[in-house]
Amino acid sequence: MKILNCPLNGPRPLQEFQFGGEVREMPDPDRVSDEEWADYVFQRSGEPGVKREWWYHIASGTWFIAERNNQTDETLRTYLPGSE
Amino acid sequence: MPYRLLKFGFSKHYPEQRMFRSPTVLKGEYDTVVIGGGGHGLAAAYYLARDHGVTDVAVLEKGYIGSGGTGRNTAIVRSNYLTPEGARFYDASLQLFRDLSRDLNLNLFYSERGHFTLAHSPASLRTQRWRAETNKHLGIESEIVGPEFIKEAVPEIDLNCGGQAPIHGALFHPPGAIARHDAVAWGYARGADGLGVEIHQQTPVTGIEVEDGRVVGVHTDKGFIQTRRVLSAVAGWTTHITKMVGLRTPLVIHPLQAAVTEPLKPWLDHIVVSAGLHLYVSQSSRGELVTGASLDPYELISTRSTLDFAEGLSGHLLDLFPCLADVKLLRQWGGLSDMTPDFSPIMGTTDVQGFYIDAGWGTWGFKATPISGKTMAFTVAEERDHELIRPFRLSRFREFRLVGEKGAASVGH
């Protein structure tokens, strides 16, 4: 069974988590062009490598960030947002 | 086929001729390079040579042909999509599939079974009706049927699904078919090879050379190739390739798993799909039940398979067919799905001149093999998007013109 380390609750089985997608900075919608906004809304960096991703621990309602290699599925570290 | 076998039995020439050549030397220059020796890439090469006279083509495949999504899908062909753009496109593919065995002179075991998409709620039945009406308008056989009709066609089904998710009706699509997916790749490979296309297996692409916004060549592990036209037809590996030319796409890669059971005597004529239970199942000509479920729940560029999947799949399969309780799973595998936000593919010209993309095949690529080959061949040869695939262009995302096909994805994702 695959284990993910929740920064609050420690190692827990993967079934207790939900994937929230890559961490992306939202540009100010009032100041960007339509094209830049479309880029933020739709485009992703789906290429292989280590990604910063949102994960959610369902049982405790905790959102946190994981640094994970999307080819080997190894998680390098997990931390709460703002505590890196 | 038996006649052919008999002739071969009396022949003095053994072994039989290979289906295609395996050139050992890569030339320094090709008119067109196709990256990816799956169904889509090989079909494009075949139609480029046959319909457009472009025979100086190299197909570069990093593994062996058909080793990606082509050989890993559950081989379902249907055209009962939700959007007119999608339905028209997939129906053109289905029409090509019908004649493809003759066209390629290879038995693809194309077998029209009738395709049920079960609805477990009134809301789901509403979407099915919407699909049926869109389909009928476009001349595609598709209708809403009640539980009695389903029970008569598939007597083994439990209409109550163990009391969990009673079946309210279904979308029935008589032309829904299954085919032998490997043979599609082999048939196109042989056809293309016979017309002069070179197929290079075990030849990974390591880079793409772009000068002044135009493709000028491709780096491989066997050397550099000069070319002005590159077609990327690598589905789940697309983000590797687009990175080489600096193109942004919305693609994210998820694994999609599937499994087969041990072979059984023929009992399931139809293809049964349930979005509510995240399940699709059909019986192959070998007797195995070919079955799959929804995408893995997080991004991963890997074809590993999991026990979670086998457990979930078996549970849902038993909800629908309790009679399978003693049947064993024989094999389980994973493939890569390059998912788009609107569940439609990404096809055609791009901002990089001479770089053509055939991607975003998510969970719906196999059925589109012939038509994507045909339309991409046109697009590469004419250097403009074929009319059928214009709605699927990459630039639709910056124009906010998505083609929302989620309602017709075969399972809920």
Interface residues (C-beta under 8 A of the other chain):
Chain A: Q15 Q18 F19 G21 D34 E35 A38 D39 F42 Q43 R44 S45 G46 E47 P48 K51 E53 N70 Q71 T72 D73
Chain B: T239 H240 T242 K243 R248 T249 P250 L251 V252 I253 P297 Y298 E299 L300 I301 S302 R304 D308 D338 P341 F397 R398 E399 F400
